[in-house]
Amino acid sequence: MNSKQETTNHDGDAGSARIIGPKEKYVKIGSSLTLTCNFQVPPSRISPHASRLIVDWLHGEEAFTFGSGRGGVRIENNKDGSDVTSRLTLARVEEGDAGKYTCRPAHGRPATSTVIIVDG
C-alpha cells in the first residue's frame, strides 16, 4: 500500500476535477470508503439558485443514483464560491465495489481513481 498522497487531475483549469488521495486506493472488505473530489465551477456557471447536482459519481460506466440498488451510498456536495467539494461514501465495501470511480463535474473534465478491495 502506498501512503503517498497523489492527485489525479487534468491541467488544473477551472472545472477540472481532482480526486484527493492515492491514485489506487486499497480498501478492506466490510470497511467504508470515502472518495473526495475537488473542482472549480467556471464563473459563468455559478448560480445561487442552482438546485440540481453539479457533479456525478460513476463506478465503471454506471452513475450512482438513489434507486441504484446498492444501499449505504452517500454523496455530499459542498460549494464555497466557485470551489466545490464532493464526497462519495460507500458503507460496508464488498468485492463488487472494486474498480474505477469517476468524479464528473457538470461543467468540467472528470477525474478517476481505482479502488482495489483486499481481504481483512
Phi and psi restraints in degrees (range 20) as a CNS / XPLOR table:
assign (resid 1 and name C) (resid 2 and name N)
       (resid 2 and name CA) (resid 2 and name C) 1.0 -102.7 20.0 2
assign (resid 2 and name N) (resid 2 and name CA)
       (resid 2 and name C) (resid 3 and name N) 1.0 120.8 20.0 2
assign (resid 2 and name C) (resid 3 and name N)
       (resid 3 and name CA) (resid 3 and name C) 1.0 -91.9 20.0 2
assign (resid 3 and name N) (resid 3 and name CA)
       (resid 3 and name C) (resid 4 and name N) 1.0 -4.0 20.0 2
assign (resid 3 and name C) (resid 4 and name N)
       (resid 4 and name CA) (resid 4 and name C) 1.0 -64.3 20.0 2
assign (resid 4 and name N) (resid 4 and name CA)
       (resid 4 and name C) (resid 5 and name N) 1.0 132.9 20.0 2
assign (resid 4 and name C) (resid 5 and name N)
       (resid 5 and name CA) (resid 5 and name C) 1.0 -83.0 20.0 2
assign (resid 5 and name N) (resid 5 and name CA)
       (resid 5 and name C) (resid 6 and name N) 1.0 129.5 20.0 2
assign (resid 5 and name C) (resid 6 and name N)
       (resid 6 and name CA) (resid 6 and name C) 1.0 -129.5 20.0 2
assign (resid 6 and name N) (resid 6 and name CA)
       (resid 6 and name C) (resid 7 and name N) 1.0 161.2 20.0 2
assign (resid 6 and name C) (resid 7 and name N)
       (resid 7 and name CA) (resid 7 and name C) 1.0 -127.5 20.0 2
assign (resid 7 and name N) (resid 7 and name CA)
       (resid 7 and name C) (resid 8 and name N) 1.0 132.9 20.0 2
assign (resid 7 and name C) (resid 8 and name N)
       (resid 8 and name CA) (resid 8 and name C) 1.0 -99.5 20.0 2
assign (resid 8 and name N) (resid 8 and name CA)
       (resid 8 and name C) (resid 9 and name N) 1.0 128.7 20.0 2
assign (resid 8 and name C) (resid 9 and name N)
       (resid 9 and name CA) (resid 9 and name C) 1.0 -154.8 20.0 2
assign (resid 9 and name N) (resid 9 and name CA)
       (resid 9 and name C) (resid 10 and name N) 1.0 -179.0 20.0 2
assign (resid 9 and name C) (resid 10 and name N)
       (resid 10 and name CA) (resid 10 and name C) 1.0 -133.4 20.0 2
assign (resid 10 and name N) (resid 10 and name CA)
       (resid 10 and name C) (resid 11 and name N) 1.0 99.8 20.0 2
assign (resid 10 and name C) (resid 11 and name N)
       (resid 11 and name CA) (resid 11 and name C) 1.0 68.0 20.0 2
assign (resid 11 and name N) (resid 11 and name CA)
       (resid 11 and name C) (resid 12 and name N) 1.0 -14.4 20.0 2
assign (resid 11 and name C) (resid 12 and name N)
       (resid 12 and name CA) (resid 12 and name C) 1.0 72.6 20.0 2
assign (resid 12 and name N) (resid 12 and name CA)
       (resid 12 and name C) (resid 13 and name N) 1.0 10.2 20.0 2
assign (resid 12 and name C) (resid 13 and name N)
       (resid 13 and name CA) (resid 13 and name C) 1.0 -82.5 20.0 2
assign (resid 13 and name N) (resid 13 and name CA)
       (resid 13 and name C) (resid 14 and name N) 1.0 167.9 20.0 2
assign (resid 13 and name C) (resid 14 and name N)
       (resid 14 and name CA) (resid 14 and name C) 1.0 -54.7 20.0 2
assign (resid 14 and name N) (resid 14 and name CA)
       (resid 14 and name C) (resid 15 and name N) 1.0 131.4 20.0 2
assign (resid 14 and name C) (resid 15 and name N)
       (resid 15 and name CA) (resid 15 and name C) 1.0 94.4 20.0 2
assign (resid 15 and name N) (resid 15 and name CA)
       (resid 15 and name C) (resid 16 and name N) 1.0 -15.5 20.0 2
assign (resid 15 and name C) (resid 16 and name N)
       (resid 16 and name CA) (resid 16 and name C) 1.0 -79.3 20.0 2
assign (resid 16 and name N) (resid 16 and name CA)
       (resid 16 and name C) (resid 17 and name N) 1.0 126.7 20.0 2
assign (resid 16 and name C) (resid 17 and name N)
       (resid 17 and name CA) (resid 17 and name C) 1.0 -81.7 20.0 2
assign (resid 17 and name N) (resid 17 and name CA)
       (resid 17 and name C) (resid 18 and name N) 1.0 154.5 20.0 2
assign (resid 17 and name C) (resid 18 and name N)
       (resid 18 and name CA) (resid 18 and name C) 1.0 -135.6 20.0 2
assign (resid 18 and name N) (resid 18 and name CA)
       (resid 18 and name C) (resid 19 and name N) 1.0 125.9 20.0 2
assign (resid 18 and name C) (resid 19 and name N)
       (resid 19 and name CA) (resid 19 and name C) 1.0 -94.9 20.0 2
assign (resid 19 and name N) (resid 19 and name CA)
       (resid 19 and name C) (resid 20 and name N) 1.0 121.7 20.0 2
assign (resid 19 and name C) (resid 20 and name N)
       (resid 20 and name CA) (resid 20 and name C) 1.0 -79.6 20.0 2
assign (resid 20 and name N) (resid 20 and name CA)
       (resid 20 and name C) (resid 21 and name N) 1.0 139.3 20.0 2
assign (resid 20 and name C) (resid 21 and name N)
       (resid 21 and name CA) (resid 21 and name C) 1.0 112.1 20.0 2
assign (resid 21 and name N) (resid 21 and name CA)
       (resid 21 and name C) (resid 22 and name N) 1.0 -172.7 20.0 2
assign (resid 21 and name C) (resid 22 and name N)
       (resid 22 and name CA) (resid 22 and name C) 1.0 -63.7 20.0 2
assign (resid 22 and name N) (resid 22 and name CA)
       (resid 22 and name C) (resid 23 and name N) 1.0 147.5 20.0 2
assign (resid 22 and name C) (resid 23 and name N)
       (resid 23 and name CA) (resid 23 and name C) 1.0 -63.4 20.0 2
assign (resid 23 and name N) (resid 23 and name CA)
       (resid 23 and name C) (resid 24 and name N) 1.0 -35.3 20.0 2
assign (resid 23 and name C) (resid 24 and name N)
       (resid 24 and name CA) (resid 24 and name C) 1.0 -113.5 20.0 2
assign (resid 24 and name N) (resid 24 and name CA)
       (resid 24 and name C) (resid 25 and name N) 1.0 125.8 20.0 2
assign (resid 24 and name C) (resid 25 and name N)
       (resid 25 and name CA) (resid 25 and name C) 1.0 -112.9 20.0 2
assign (resid 25 and name N) (resid 25 and name CA)
       (resid 25 and name C) (resid 26 and name N) 1.0 125.1 20.0 2
assign (resid 25 and name C) (resid 26 and name N)
       (resid 26 and name CA) (resid 26 and name C) 1.0 -96.9 20.0 2
assign (resid 26 and name N) (resid 26 and name CA)
       (resid 26 and name C) (resid 27 and name N) 1.0 127.9 20.0 2
assign (resid 26 and name C) (resid 27 and name N)
       (resid 27 and name CA) (resid 27 and name C) 1.0 -132.4 20.0 2
assign (resid 27 and name N) (resid 27 and name CA)
       (resid 27 and name C) (resid 28 and name N) 1.0 135.8 20.0 2
assign (resid 27 and name C) (resid 28 and name N)
       (resid 28 and name CA) (resid 28 and name C) 1.0 -79.1 20.0 2
assign (resid 28 and name N) (resid 28 and name CA)
       (resid 28 and name C) (resid 29 and name N) 1.0 142.6 20.0 2
assign (resid 28 and name C) (resid 29 and name N)
       (resid 29 and name CA) (resid 29 and name C) 1.0 -54.8 20.0 2
assign (resid 29 and name N) (resid 29 and name CA)
       (resid 29 and name C) (resid 30 and name N) 1.0 134.8 20.0 2
assign (resid 29 and name C) (resid 30 and name N)
       (resid 30 and name CA) (resid 30 and name C) 1.0 89.6 20.0 2
assign (resid 30 and name N) (resid 30 and name CA)
       (resid 30 and name C) (resid 31 and name N) 1.0 -13.8 20.0 2
assign (resid 30 and name C) (resid 31 and name N)
       (resid 31 and name CA) (resid 31 and name C) 1.0 -88.3 20.0 2
assign (resid 31 and name N) (resid 31 and name CA)
       (resid 31 and name C) (resid 32 and name N) 1.0 178.7 20.0 2
assign (resid 31 and name C) (resid 32 and name N)
       (resid 32 and name CA) (resid 32 and name C) 1.0 -100.1 20.0 2
assign (resid 32 and name N) (resid 32 and name CA)
       (resid 32 and name C) (resid 33 and name N) 1.0 156.8 20.0 2
assign (resid 32 and name C) (resid 33 and name N)
       (resid 33 and name CA) (resid 33 and name C) 1.0 -126.5 20.0 2
assign (resid 33 and name N) (resid 33 and name CA)
       (resid 33 and name C) (resid 34 and name N) 1.0 131.1 20.0 2
assign (resid 33 and name C) (resid 34 and name N)
       (resid 34 and name CA) (resid 34 and name C) 1.0 -128.1 20.0 2
assign (resid 34 and name N) (resid 34 and name CA)
       (resid 34 and name C) (resid 35 and name N) 1.0 125.6 20.0 2
assign (resid 34 and name C) (resid 35 and name N)
       (resid 35 and name CA) (resid 35 and name C) 1.0 -111.6 20.0 2
assign (resid 35 and name N) (resid 35 and name CA)
       (resid 35 and name C) (resid 36 and name N) 1.0 134.0 20.0 2
assign (resid 35 and name C) (resid 36 and name N)
       (resid 36 and name CA) (resid 36 and name C) 1.0 -116.7 20.0 2
assign (resid 36 and name N) (resid 36 and name CA)
       (resid 36 and name C) (resid 37 and name N) 1.0 129.8 20.0 2
assign (resid 36 and name C) (resid 37 and name N)
       (resid 37 and name CA) (resid 37 and name C) 1.0 -121.5 20.0 2
assign (resid 37 and name N) (resid 37 and name CA)
       (resid 37 and name C) (resid 38 and name N) 1.0 133.1 20.0 2
assign (resid 37 and name C) (resid 38 and name N)
       (resid 38 and name CA) (resid 38 and name C) 1.0 -120.5 20.0 2
assign (resid 38 and name N) (resid 38 and name CA)
       (resid 38 and name C) (resid 39 and name N) 1.0 144.2 20.0 2
assign (resid 38 and name C) (resid 39 and name N)
       (resid 39 and name CA) (resid 39 and name C) 1.0 -162.7 20.0 2
assign (resid 39 and name N) (resid 39 and name CA)
       (resid 39 and name C) (resid 40 and name N) 1.0 168.3 20.0 2
assign (resid 39 and name C) (resid 40 and name N)
       (resid 40 and name CA) (resid 40 and name C) 1.0 -111.5 20.0 2
assign (resid 40 and name N) (resid 40 and name CA)
       (resid 40 and name C) (resid 41 and name N) 1.0 140.3 20.0 2
assign (resid 40 and name C) (resid 41 and name N)
       (resid 41 and name CA) (resid 41 and name C) 1.0 -87.3 20.0 2
assign (resid 41 and name N) (resid 41 and name CA)
       (resid 41 and name C) (resid 42 and name N) 1.0 127.3 20.0 2
assign (resid 41 and name C) (resid 42 and name N)
       (resid 42 and name CA) (resid 42 and name C) 1.0 -55.8 20.0 2
assign (resid 42 and name N) (resid 42 and name CA)
       (resid 42 and name C) (resid 43 and name N) 1.0 139.1 20.0 2
assign (resid 42 and name C) (resid 43 and name N)
       (resid 43 and name CA) (resid 43 and name C) 1.0 -51.2 20.0 2
assign (resid 43 and name N) (resid 43 and name CA)
       (resid 43 and name C) (resid 44 and name N) 1.0 -33.9 20.0 2
assign (resid 43 and name C) (resid 44 and name N)
       (resid 44 and name CA) (resid 44 and name C) 1.0 -69.4 20.0 2
assign (resid 44 and name N) (resid 44 and name CA)
       (resid 44 and name C) (resid 45 and name N) 1.0 -13.8 20.0 2
assign (resid 44 and name C) (resid 45 and name N)
       (resid 45 and name CA) (resid 45 and name C) 1.0 -104.4 20.0 2
assign (resid 45 and name N) (resid 45 and name CA)
       (resid 45 and name C) (resid 46 and name N) 1.0 -0.9 20.0 2
assign (resid 45 and name C) (resid 46 and name N)
       (resid 46 and name CA) (resid 46 and name C) 1.0 -78.5 20.0 2
assign (resid 46 and name N) (resid 46 and name CA)
       (resid 46 and name C) (resid 47 and name N) 1.0 125.7 20.0 2
assign (resid 46 and name C) (resid 47 and name N)
       (resid 47 and name CA) (resid 47 and name C) 1.0 -136.9 20.0 2
assign (resid 47 and name N) (resid 47 and name CA)
       (resid 47 and name C) (resid 48 and name N) 1.0 126.7 20.0 2
assign (resid 47 and name C) (resid 48 and name N)
       (resid 48 and name CA) (resid 48 and name C) 1.0 -68.7 20.0 2
assign (resid 48 and name N) (resid 48 and name CA)
       (resid 48 and name C) (resid 49 and name N) 1.0 -11.5 20.0 2
assign (resid 48 and name C) (resid 49 and name N)
       (resid 49 and name CA) (resid 49 and name C) 1.0 -106.3 20.0 2
assign (resid 49 and name N) (resid 49 and name CA)
       (resid 49 and name C) (resid 50 and name N) 1.0 9.9 20.0 2
assign (resid 49 and name C) (resid 50 and name N)
       (resid 50 and name CA) (resid 50 and name C) 1.0 -63.7 20.0 2
assign (resid 50 and name N) (resid 50 and name CA)
       (resid 50 and name C) (resid 51 and name N) 1.0 127.8 20.0 2
assign (resid 50 and name C) (resid 51 and name N)
       (resid 51 and name CA) (resid 51 and name C) 1.0 -116.9 20.0 2
assign (resid 51 and name N) (resid 51 and name CA)
       (resid 51 and name C) (resid 52 and name N) 1.0 -11.4 20.0 2
assign (resid 51 and name C) (resid 52 and name N)
       (resid 52 and name CA) (resid 52 and name C) 1.0 -93.9 20.0 2
assign (resid 52 and name N) (resid 52 and name CA)
       (resid 52 and name C) (resid 53 and name N) 1.0 164.0 20.0 2
assign (resid 52 and name C) (resid 53 and name N)
       (resid 53 and name CA) (resid 53 and name C) 1.0 -58.9 20.0 2
assign (resid 53 and name N) (resid 53 and name CA)
       (resid 53 and name C) (resid 54 and name N) 1.0 140.1 20.0 2
assign (resid 53 and name C) (resid 54 and name N)
       (resid 54 and name CA) (resid 54 and name C) 1.0 -102.5 20.0 2
assign (resid 54 and name N) (resid 54 and name CA)
       (resid 54 and name C) (resid 55 and name N) 1.0 -0.7 20.0 2
assign (resid 54 and name C) (resid 55 and name N)
       (resid 55 and name CA) (resid 55 and name C) 1.0 -150.1 20.0 2
assign (resid 55 and name N) (resid 55 and name CA)
       (resid 55 and name C) (resid 56 and name N) 1.0 142.9 20.0 2
assign (resid 55 and name C) (resid 56 and name N)
       (resid 56 and name CA) (resid 56 and name C) 1.0 -111.4 20.0 2
assign (resid 56 and name N) (resid 56 and name CA)
       (resid 56 and name C) (resid 57 and name N) 1.0 146.1 20.0 2
assign (resid 56 and name C) (resid 57 and name N)
       (resid 57 and name CA) (resid 57 and name C) 1.0 -110.8 20.0 2
assign (resid 57 and name N) (resid 57 and name CA)
       (resid 57 and name C) (resid 58 and name N) 1.0 135.8 20.0 2
assign (resid 57 and name C) (resid 58 and name N)
       (resid 58 and name CA) (resid 58 and name C) 1.0 -124.1 20.0 2
assign (resid 58 and name N) (resid 58 and name CA)
       (resid 58 and name C) (resid 59 and name N) 1.0 145.1 20.0 2
assign (resid 58 and name C) (resid 59 and name N)
       (resid 59 and name CA) (resid 59 and name C) 1.0 -112.7 20.0 2
assign (resid 59 and name N) (resid 59 and name CA)
       (resid 59 and name C) (resid 60 and name N) 1.0 110.8 20.0 2
assign (resid 59 and name C) (resid 60 and name N)
       (resid 60 and name CA) (resid 60 and name C) 1.0 66.7 20.0 2
assign (resid 60 and name N) (resid 60 and name CA)
       (resid 60 and name C) (resid 61 and name N) 1.0 -120.3 20.0 2
assign (resid 60 and name C) (resid 61 and name N)
       (resid 61 and name CA) (resid 61 and name C) 1.0 -105.5 20.0 2
assign (resid 61 and name N) (resid 61 and name CA)
       (resid 61 and name C) (resid 62 and name N) 1.0 -0.5 20.0 2
assign (resid 61 and name C) (resid 62 and name N)
       (resid 62 and name CA) (resid 62 and name C) 1.0 -96.6 20.0 2
assign (resid 62 and name N) (resid 62 and name CA)
       (resid 62 and name C) (resid 63 and name N) 1.0 125.1 20.0 2
assign (resid 62 and name C) (resid 63 and name N)
       (resid 63 and name CA) (resid 63 and name C) 1.0 -77.0 20.0 2
assign (resid 63 and name N) (resid 63 and name CA)
       (resid 63 and name C) (resid 64 and name N) 1.0 142.8 20.0 2
assign (resid 63 and name C) (resid 64 and name N)
       (resid 64 and name CA) (resid 64 and name C) 1.0 -73.7 20.0 2
assign (resid 64 and name N) (resid 64 and name CA)
       (resid 64 and name C) (resid 65 and name N) 1.0 128.6 20.0 2
assign (resid 64 and name C) (resid 65 and name N)
       (resid 65 and name CA) (resid 65 and name C) 1.0 -130.9 20.0 2
assign (resid 65 and name N) (resid 65 and name CA)
       (resid 65 and name C) (resid 66 and name N) 1.0 161.6 20.0 2
assign (resid 65 and name C) (resid 66 and name N)
       (resid 66 and name CA) (resid 66 and name C) 1.0 -68.9 20.0 2
assign (resid 66 and name N) (resid 66 and name CA)
       (resid 66 and name C) (resid 67 and name N) 1.0 -17.3 20.0 2
assign (resid 66 and name C) (resid 67 and name N)
       (resid 67 and name CA) (resid 67 and name C) 1.0 -105.9 20.0 2
assign (resid 67 and name N) (resid 67 and name CA)
       (resid 67 and name C) (resid 68 and name N) 1.0 20.9 20.0 2
assign (resid 67 and name C) (resid 68 and name N)
       (resid 68 and name CA) (resid 68 and name C) 1.0 -73.1 20.0 2
assign (resid 68 and name N) (resid 68 and name CA)
       (resid 68 and name C) (resid 69 and name N) 1.0 -12.1 20.0 2
assign (resid 68 and name C) (resid 69 and name N)
       (resid 69 and name CA) (resid 69 and name C) 1.0 96.9 20.0 2
assign (resid 69 and name N) (resid 69 and name CA)
       (resid 69 and name C) (resid 70 and name N) 1.0 -23.3 20.0 2
assign (resid 69 and name C) (resid 70 and name N)
       (resid 70 and name CA) (resid 70 and name C) 1.0 -90.9 20.0 2
assign (resid 70 and name N) (resid 70 and name CA)
       (resid 70 and name C) (resid 71 and name N) 1.0 111.4 20.0 2
assign (resid 70 and name C) (resid 71 and name N)
       (resid 71 and name CA) (resid 71 and name C) 1.0 -74.0 20.0 2
assign (resid 71 and name N) (resid 71 and name CA)
       (resid 71 and name C) (resid 72 and name N) 1.0 172.1 20.0 2
assign (resid 71 and name C) (resid 72 and name N)
       (resid 72 and name CA) (resid 72 and name C) 1.0 75.4 20.0 2
assign (resid 72 and name N) (resid 72 and name CA)
       (resid 72 and name C) (resid 73 and name N) 1.0 24.0 20.0 2
assign (resid 72 and name C) (resid 73 and name N)
       (resid 73 and name CA) (resid 73 and name C) 1.0 -105.8 20.0 2
assign (resid 73 and name N) (resid 73 and name CA)
       (resid 73 and name C) (resid 74 and name N) 1.0 131.4 20.0 2
assign (resid 73 and name C) (resid 74 and name N)
       (resid 74 and name CA) (resid 74 and name C) 1.0 -134.2 20.0 2
assign (resid 74 and name N) (resid 74 and name CA)
       (resid 74 and name C) (resid 75 and name N) 1.0 132.7 20.0 2
assign (resid 74 and name C) (resid 75 and name N)
       (resid 75 and name CA) (resid 75 and name C) 1.0 -122.0 20.0 2
assign (resid 75 and name N) (resid 75 and name CA)
       (resid 75 and name C) (resid 76 and name N) 1.0 125.1 20.0 2
assign (resid 75 and name C) (resid 76 and name N)
       (resid 76 and name CA) (resid 76 and name C) 1.0 -119.9 20.0 2
assign (resid 76 and name N) (resid 76 and name CA)
       (resid 76 and name C) (resid 77 and name N) 1.0 128.4 20.0 2
assign (resid 76 and name C) (resid 77 and name N)
       (resid 77 and name CA) (resid 77 and name C) 1.0 -117.4 20.0 2
assign (resid 77 and name N) (resid 77 and name CA)
       (resid 77 and name C) (resid 78 and name N) 1.0 129.2 20.0 2
assign (resid 77 and name C) (resid 78 and name N)
       (resid 78 and name CA) (resid 78 and name C) 1.0 -126.7 20.0 2
assign (resid 78 and name N) (resid 78 and name CA)
       (resid 78 and name C) (resid 79 and name N) 1.0 133.2 20.0 2
assign (resid 78 and name C) (resid 79 and name N)
       (resid 79 and name CA) (resid 79 and name C) 1.0 -120.0 20.0 2
assign (resid 79 and name N) (resid 79 and name CA)
       (resid 79 and name C) (resid 80 and name N) 1.0 131.7 20.0 2
assign (resid 79 and name C) (resid 80 and name N)
       (resid 80 and name CA) (resid 80 and name C) 1.0 -129.9 20.0 2
assign (resid 80 and name N) (resid 80 and name CA)
       (resid 80 and name C) (resid 81 and name N) 1.0 96.0 20.0 2
assign (resid 80 and name C) (resid 81 and name N)
       (resid 81 and name CA) (resid 81 and name C) 1.0 67.2 20.0 2
assign (resid 81 and name N) (resid 81 and name CA)
       (resid 81 and name C) (resid 82 and name N) 1.0 -121.6 20.0 2
assign (resid 81 and name C) (resid 82 and name N)
       (resid 82 and name CA) (resid 82 and name C) 1.0 -94.9 20.0 2
assign (resid 82 and name N) (resid 82 and name CA)
       (resid 82 and name C) (resid 83 and name N) 1.0 -5.0 20.0 2
assign (resid 82 and name C) (resid 83 and name N)
       (resid 83 and name CA) (resid 83 and name C) 1.0 -88.3 20.0 2
assign (resid 83 and name N) (resid 83 and name CA)
       (resid 83 and name C) (resid 84 and name N) 1.0 130.3 20.0 2
assign (resid 83 and name C) (resid 84 and name N)
       (resid 84 and name CA) (resid 84 and name C) 1.0 -122.7 20.0 2
assign (resid 84 and name N) (resid 84 and name CA)
       (resid 84 and name C) (resid 85 and name N) 1.0 135.8 20.0 2
assign (resid 84 and name C) (resid 85 and name N)
       (resid 85 and name CA) (resid 85 and name C) 1.0 -121.1 20.0 2
assign (resid 85 and name N) (resid 85 and name CA)
       (resid 85 and name C) (resid 86 and name N) 1.0 128.0 20.0 2
assign (resid 85 and name C) (resid 86 and name N)
       (resid 86 and name CA) (resid 86 and name C) 1.0 -123.1 20.0 2
assign (resid 86 and name N) (resid 86 and name CA)
       (resid 86 and name C) (resid 87 and name N) 1.0 131.9 20.0 2
assign (resid 86 and name C) (resid 87 and name N)
       (resid 87 and name CA) (resid 87 and name C) 1.0 -119.8 20.0 2
assign (resid 87 and name N) (resid 87 and name CA)
       (resid 87 and name C) (resid 88 and name N) 1.0 128.7 20.0 2
assign (resid 87 and name C) (resid 88 and name N)
       (resid 88 and name CA) (resid 88 and name C) 1.0 -106.5 20.0 2
assign (resid 88 and name N) (resid 88 and name CA)
       (resid 88 and name C) (resid 89 and name N) 1.0 122.9 20.0 2
assign (resid 88 and name C) (resid 89 and name N)
       (resid 89 and name CA) (resid 89 and name C) 1.0 -121.1 20.0 2
assign (resid 89 and name N) (resid 89 and name CA)
       (resid 89 and name C) (resid 90 and name N) 1.0 130.7 20.0 2
assign (resid 89 and name C) (resid 90 and name N)
       (resid 90 and name CA) (resid 90 and name C) 1.0 -115.9 20.0 2
assign (resid 90 and name N) (resid 90 and name CA)
       (resid 90 and name C) (resid 91 and name N) 1.0 125.0 20.0 2
assign (resid 90 and name C) (resid 91 and name N)
       (resid 91 and name CA) (resid 91 and name C) 1.0 -87.9 20.0 2
assign (resid 91 and name N) (resid 91 and name CA)
       (resid 91 and name C) (resid 92 and name N) 1.0 150.1 20.0 2
assign (resid 91 and name C) (resid 92 and name N)
       (resid 92 and name CA) (resid 92 and name C) 1.0 49.2 20.0 2
assign (resid 92 and name N) (resid 92 and name CA)
       (resid 92 and name C) (resid 93 and name N) 1.0 66.9 20.0 2
assign (resid 92 and name C) (resid 93 and name N)
       (resid 93 and name CA) (resid 93 and name C) 1.0 -60.4 20.0 2
assign (resid 93 and name N) (resid 93 and name CA)
       (resid 93 and name C) (resid 94 and name N) 1.0 138.7 20.0 2
assign (resid 93 and name C) (resid 94 and name N)
       (resid 94 and name CA) (resid 94 and name C) 1.0 -121.8 20.0 2
assign (resid 94 and name N) (resid 94 and name CA)
       (resid 94 and name C) (resid 95 and name N) 1.0 169.3 20.0 2
assign (resid 94 and name C) (resid 95 and name N)
       (resid 95 and name CA) (resid 95 and name C) 1.0 -56.0 20.0 2
assign (resid 95 and name N) (resid 95 and name CA)
       (resid 95 and name C) (resid 96 and name N) 1.0 -36.5 20.0 2
assign (resid 95 and name C) (resid 96 and name N)
       (resid 96 and name CA) (resid 96 and name C) 1.0 -67.4 20.0 2
assign (resid 96 and name N) (resid 96 and name CA)
       (resid 96 and name C) (resid 97 and name N) 1.0 -9.9 20.0 2
assign (resid 96 and name C) (resid 97 and name N)
       (resid 97 and name CA) (resid 97 and name C) 1.0 -85.0 20.0 2
assign (resid 97 and name N) (resid 97 and name CA)
       (resid 97 and name C) (resid 98 and name N) 1.0 -5.2 20.0 2
assign (resid 97 and name C) (resid 98 and name N)
       (resid 98 and name CA) (resid 98 and name C) 1.0 -66.8 20.0 2
assign (resid 98 and name N) (resid 98 and name CA)
       (resid 98 and name C) (resid 99 and name N) 1.0 152.5 20.0 2
assign (resid 98 and name C) (resid 99 and name N)
       (resid 99 and name CA) (resid 99 and name C) 1.0 131.1 20.0 2
assign (resid 99 and name N) (resid 99 and name CA)
       (resid 99 and name C) (resid 100 and name N) 1.0 -165.2 20.0 2
assign (resid 99 and name C) (resid 100 and name N)
       (resid 100 and name CA) (resid 100 and name C) 1.0 -86.6 20.0 2
assign (resid 100 and name N) (resid 100 and name CA)
       (resid 100 and name C) (resid 101 and name N) 1.0 131.2 20.0 2
assign (resid 100 and name C) (resid 101 and name N)
       (resid 101 and name CA) (resid 101 and name C) 1.0 -115.8 20.0 2
assign (resid 101 and name N) (resid 101 and name CA)
       (resid 101 and name C) (resid 102 and name N) 1.0 134.7 20.0 2
assign (resid 101 and name C) (resid 102 and name N)
       (resid 102 and name CA) (resid 102 and name C) 1.0 -124.7 20.0 2
assign (resid 102 and name N) (resid 102 and name CA)
       (resid 102 and name C) (resid 103 and name N) 1.0 132.4 20.0 2
assign (resid 102 and name C) (resid 103 and name N)
       (resid 103 and name CA) (resid 103 and name C) 1.0 -99.8 20.0 2
assign (resid 103 and name N) (resid 103 and name CA)
       (resid 103 and name C) (resid 104 and name N) 1.0 117.7 20.0 2
assign (resid 103 and name C) (resid 104 and name N)
       (resid 104 and name CA) (resid 104 and name C) 1.0 -121.8 20.0 2
assign (resid 104 and name N) (resid 104 and name CA)
       (resid 104 and name C) (resid 105 and name N) 1.0 99.4 20.0 2
assign (resid 104 and name C) (resid 105 and name N)
       (resid 105 and name CA) (resid 105 and name C) 1.0 -64.6 20.0 2
assign (resid 105 and name N) (resid 105 and name CA)
       (resid 105 and name C) (resid 106 and name N) 1.0 151.4 20.0 2
assign (resid 105 and name C) (resid 106 and name N)
       (resid 106 and name CA) (resid 106 and name C) 1.0 -62.8 20.0 2
assign (resid 106 and name N) (resid 106 and name CA)
       (resid 106 and name C) (resid 107 and name N) 1.0 -33.6 20.0 2
assign (resid 106 and name C) (resid 107 and name N)
       (resid 107 and name CA) (resid 107 and name C) 1.0 -130.2 20.0 2
assign (resid 107 and name N) (resid 107 and name CA)
       (resid 107 and name C) (resid 108 and name N) 1.0 70.7 20.0 2
assign (resid 107 and name C) (resid 108 and name N)
       (resid 108 and name CA) (resid 108 and name C) 1.0 173.3 20.0 2
assign (resid 108 and name N) (resid 108 and name CA)
       (resid 108 and name C) (resid 109 and name N) 1.0 -179.5 20.0 2
assign (resid 108 and name C) (resid 109 and name N)
       (resid 109 and name CA) (resid 109 and name C) 1.0 -87.4 20.0 2
assign (resid 109 and name N) (resid 109 and name CA)
       (resid 109 and name C) (resid 110 and name N) 1.0 142.0 20.0 2
assign (resid 109 and name C) (resid 110 and name N)
       (resid 110 and name CA) (resid 110 and name C) 1.0 -77.6 20.0 2
assign (resid 110 and name N) (resid 110 and name CA)
       (resid 110 and name C) (resid 111 and name N) 1.0 166.5 20.0 2
assign (resid 110 and name C) (resid 111 and name N)
       (resid 111 and name CA) (resid 111 and name C) 1.0 -131.2 20.0 2
assign (resid 111 and name N) (resid 111 and name CA)
       (resid 111 and name C) (resid 112 and name N) 1.0 151.1 20.0 2
assign (resid 111 and name C) (resid 112 and name N)
       (resid 112 and name CA) (resid 112 and name C) 1.0 -129.4 20.0 2
assign (resid 112 and name N) (resid 112 and name CA)
       (resid 112 and name C) (resid 113 and name N) 1.0 156.3 20.0 2
assign (resid 112 and name C) (resid 113 and name N)
       (resid 113 and name CA) (resid 113 and name C) 1.0 -144.4 20.0 2
assign (resid 113 and name N) (resid 113 and name CA)
       (resid 113 and name C) (resid 114 and name N) 1.0 149.2 20.0 2
assign (resid 113 and name C) (resid 114 and name N)
       (resid 114 and name CA) (resid 114 and name C) 1.0 -107.2 20.0 2
assign (resid 114 and name N) (resid 114 and name CA)
       (resid 114 and name C) (resid 115 and name N) 1.0 131.4 20.0 2
assign (resid 114 and name C) (resid 115 and name N)
       (resid 115 and name CA) (resid 115 and name C) 1.0 -106.6 20.0 2
assign (resid 115 and name N) (resid 115 and name CA)
       (resid 115 and name C) (resid 116 and name N) 1.0 128.0 20.0 2
assign (resid 115 and name C) (resid 116 and name N)
       (resid 116 and name CA) (resid 116 and name C) 1.0 -115.3 20.0 2
assign (resid 116 and name N) (resid 116 and name CA)
       (resid 116 and name C) (resid 117 and name N) 1.0 124.4 20.0 2
assign (resid 116 and name C) (resid 117 and name N)
       (resid 117 and name CA) (resid 117 and name C) 1.0 -92.8 20.0 2
assign (resid 117 and name N) (resid 117 and name CA)
       (resid 117 and name C) (resid 118 and name N) 1.0 132.9 20.0 2
assign (resid 117 and name C) (resid 118 and name N)
       (resid 118 and name CA) (resid 118 and name C) 1.0 -124.0 20.0 2
assign (resid 118 and name N) (resid 118 and name CA)
       (resid 118 and name C) (resid 119 and name N) 1.0 151.8 20.0 2
assign (resid 118 and name C) (resid 119 and name N)
       (resid 119 and name CA) (resid 119 and name C) 1.0 -72.6 20.0 2
assign (resid 119 and name N) (resid 119 and name CA)
       (resid 119 and name C) (resid 120 and name N) 1.0 148.6 20.0 2
